[in-house]
Amino acid sequence: MLFVIIAIGLLVFIFIGFYNSLIRLRNQVKNAWSQIDVQLKRRHDLIPNLIETAKGYMKHEQDTLKGITEARSKAMGAGSVGEKSKAESALSGAMSKFFVVVENYPDLKANQNFLALQEELTSTENKIAFSRQSYNDQVLFFNNKIQMFPSNIVAGIFNFKQEDFFELEDKTERAVPKVDFSS
Amino acid sequence: MWELIRANKQKSLILFFVMGICLMVLGYFIGGAYGGEEGTFFGLGLALFIWILMSVISYFSGDSIILALSKAKRVSPNVHPQLFNVVEEMKIAANLPAMPKVYIIPDPAPNAFATGRNPQNASIVVTAGLLSQLNRDELQGVIAHEMSHVLNRDILFMTFSGVLLGSIVFLSHVFLRSMWFTGGRGRRYSSRSKGGGQIQMIMMIVAILMAILAPLMARLLYLAISRKREYLADATAVRLTRYPEGLASALEKISSTDINLTSANKATAALYIINPLKPKGRKLSNLSSTHPPIDERIKILRTIAGGANYINYQNAFTKIAGRGKRSNIIPSSAIHDKENIKLQTISKPEPASTKKGVRDLGDLMRAVNKYVFISCLCGLKMKLPPGFKKDKFPCPRCGRINQVPIAELAVLAGVTQGLGKQHTKKETTPSHKQKFVYHRTGKGWETFTCPCGSAKQLSPAFDKDFFYCNKCGRKIEIKS
């Protein structure tokens, strides 16, 4: 009788442990996602300033500027992780196109305000890449835990769902995630 | 990642206790050499006391002692925004719980180090020379290396073992010196019996031997581990940035300098990314150097192929430094993770402009020393020392009368106290609340000065009613 009680107590204890570690992992995933979100928002905030600064100089590049503005508003409207990663990588593409075009405008490149903005955007771009890296690490941990025995039993009972990876749409884009316009 | 940190912590703990035991054995025999049997207990107790005292001191204020020794100054983000950006990027990449404090040493020699108790209380220190000589990628490599020391918990280990090594060296030094002067007469203090005298004689010989050997052994052990940690930090830096070329060319630039870092000394030399004390003769023995040979580190970084994982660094290491032998830089328990991390392609290096670099260096050193910069409308940049009292003065080139941003001078003067508090406040609410109104005169290009002293330009295309000053955060209203 005593043994049965001890065994049940032990099982409950292990059960609670698994449940708690699942919750902790899920919160870490959420936290990592909010880290990315902060950086994405920062990028969205910086872009209007950038366009404002560039507009006066780049009279003949209205299409490029318009492309960025459109990509930005699309990215701001995106909801799920999958949608967001698609829209954000489109925005990244538009931005890198812009910075290639900038090379033709030495006046703009000499503008102090623009240089400061450029540094901020480079940094934000890098921060997005780095936080994506750590978000994906967390998601991998979490998804492994959900799929593996015995924690998958607890995950099944409480209906834990696997999280999406934050991946870049285009495979070729992954090779050049670096935005380098050295100061 | 976690296996690596755990293995590192264990090694630090082992080293810490080995050194402590070394210290106590030394104390035991030295005590015995002077005071016989009671002396051994006294010596043991004294050594234990020194060990505990030193550990407590280095735990709570080791980092501030080191920072003060190396003349590092805490800076705010506006002194060098790029540095802060890079540090924050690396903080995100390393997934650290808190942003490390950033210090700059106003010295033209390029170098960097990290110190602190744990990732929550870490400090990253760079010299002004480093900032002026490296480009963004290289700076990122160096900061990643320092962040790896924080992440791998090397910072506490370095301070602890440095302090313990110091006390062992000190104790044996004092003993040997006293032997030299008293000529071994110390034993007469408590020679009560002939037998005791004999034991004391043996004690004396052992003590002399220990006093000669212990510092040597402790130093070799310390250096061996410190060299290994440099390699390991390189490997982690590559894993964080995925760009080994950045760190490699940074190391190349730092090592090619012929300026000596004046504030570095023997005690702090092991902390720096590259040994700041240049040995007079080339090729000192590998056993006695705090850092692995720099050429080797660069070569390893440049041979990494296939990915940014630890296994790739290990392979490159065996190829270059191992010379066929199997020597593990990375604990094998940490290597097993098979995740495939891609390297970034090497971007073209841009030519460095030395003239601009020299000017930047001077400006940076002034900024660290709390100078205030104001730019005249004619384009001249003027540097005001921290004690500047007048509220306006004429430009030496064009004669315009310039307003001195007295508020900013006062803020900078108090920058060392409560810097963290000020920083958070600045993010939520700008410290200068009152807005500034500028009336446009025409439709073309216009230039004016914000009350904080920074020059503003309005383009013909500017059509908004207001914008925020990028220096002080003040709202500037534009009326036409």
Interface residues (C-beta under 8 A of the other chain):
Chain A: Q35 E52 T53 K55 G56 Y57 N111 N113 A116 E119 E120 T122 S123 N126 K127 F130 S131 Q133 S134 R174 A175 V176 P177 K178 D180 S182 S183
Chain B: P81 Q82 N85 V86 E88 E89 M90 I92 A93 N95 N135 R136 D137 Q140 L240 Y243 K342 Q344 T345 S347 E350 Q457 S459 P460 A461 F462 K464 N470
